[in-house]
Amino acid sequence: MPFLVRFLVRHAGIGVGVAAIFVALLVVLDVAHLGTLLATSPDGLLAVGVLTFALGLTFGSVQMGFAVMLLGARDEPPSGRGSRLTRLVPRHARVTAGR
């Protein structure tokens, strides 16, 4: 499997995992009585599944976009070797004042 496909699938999975943890915390902590509502509703399991799917899609997309924006402009996969830290050095700029 190509590097970029693995990269996107891995980060989509991270986003879906974060969404599942988020939904679990919403239900367990009973935020806005959501856990009580889901426990007493006959379709509570369906509601949890739909909420997890929707938030998984959202969080997965955000995580993939975030990871792609931080990827950089290199064509090869990032590695620890050969990547140097560049030091920013201030330089003087000559500017002439005009009327």
C-alpha positions in Angstrom: 0.0 0.0 0.0 1.4 3.4 -0.9 2.7 5.7 1.9 0.1 8.4 1.5 -2.8 5.9 1.6 -1.5 4.3 4.8 -0.9 7.8 6.2 -4.5 8.9 5.6 -6.0 5.6 6.8 -3.9 5.8 10.0 -5.0 9.3 10.7 -8.6 8.6 9.9 -8.5 5.7 12.3 -7.1 8.0 15.0 -10.0 10.5 14.4 -12.6 7.8 14.6 -11.0 6.5 17.8 -11.1 9.9 19.4 -14.8 10.2 18.3 -15.6 6.9 19.9 -13.9 8.0 23.2 -15.8 11.3 23.0 -19.2 9.6 22.6 -18.4 7.2 25.4 -17.5 10.1 27.7 -20.7 11.9 26.7 -22.8 8.9 27.6 -20.9 7.9 30.8 -20.8 11.4 32.2 -24.4 11.9 31.2 -23.9 15.3 29.6 -27.2 17.1 29.2 -28.9 13.8 30.4 -27.8 12.1 27.1 -26.9 8.8 28.9 -30.2 8.7 30.6 -32.1 9.4 27.4 -30.2 6.7 25.5 -30.7 4.2 28.3 -34.4 4.7 28.5 -35.0 4.9 24.7 -35.8 1.7 22.8 -33.6 2.9 20.0 -30.8 4.1 22.2 -28.2 1.7 20.6 -29.1 3.0 17.2 -28.7 6.6 18.4 -25.3 5.8 19.8 -24.2 4.2 16.5 -25.4 7.1 14.4 -23.8 9.6 16.8 -20.5 7.7 16.7 -20.6 7.4 13.0 -21.3 11.1 12.4 -18.7 12.2 14.9 -16.2 9.6 13.6 -16.6 11.0 10.1 -16.1 14.6 11.4 -13.2 13.9 13.7 -11.5 11.6 11.1 -11.8 14.2 8.4 -10.4 16.9 10.8 -7.5 14.6 11.8 -6.7 13.8 8.2 -6.7 17.5 7.2 -4.6 18.4 10.3 -2.0 15.7 9.5 -1.9 16.6 5.8 -1.3 20.3 6.6 1.6 19.3 8.9 3.1 16.9 6.4 5.2 19.4 4.6 6.3 19.7 1.0 8.7 16.7 0.8 8.0 13.9 -1.7 9.5 11.1 0.3 8.2 9.8 3.7 9.4 11.8 6.7 12.3 10.2 8.6 14.3 11.3 11.6 17.6 11.0 9.7 18.7 13.7 7.4 16.2 16.3 8.7 18.1 19.2 10.0 16.8 22.0 12.1 17.3 25.3 10.5 18.4 28.2 12.6 16.8 31.6 11.8 19.4 34.3 11.6 18.3 38.0 11.6 19.8 40.1 8.8 20.0 43.8 8.4 17.9 45.4 5.7 18.9 48.8 4.2 15.9 51.0 3.7 16.1 54.5 2.3 13.6 57.0 3.5 11.6 58.8 0.8 9.5 61.9 1.0 
